[in-house]
């Protein structure tokens, strides 16, 4: 008798977990342009610049965001006024914010290295 109640409870827990995971929004994004700013100079980064390396990003609103060539998700995502905003505050000496427009087609990514520089990227996103 107790075993069947335990199985029912386990089944309910699994179904709840699956329904929560099914609500995650997934985006695939790619840099199209960027800028690097420090106290001495700035540099625009785009296809015409040898220093520009376009990155692909994976955003999972339940897990955070990551570069496509990395397996580690970072940050916490939330939706505010239609914008998907993911913040990572555990970067040594800085933080990063990844924000996706409500229509899901464009993003901004800003890295703040406290006291040193700022890297900002813009690009496009698709939702599978």
Secondary structure, DSSP 4 states (H G I P E B T S, - for coil): -HHHHHHHHHHHHHHHHHHHHTT--EEEEEEEEEEEEESS-EEEESTTSTT----EEEEETTTEEEETT----BSEEEEETTEEEEEEEEETTEEEEEEE-TTSSEEEEEEEETTTEEEEEEEEEE--
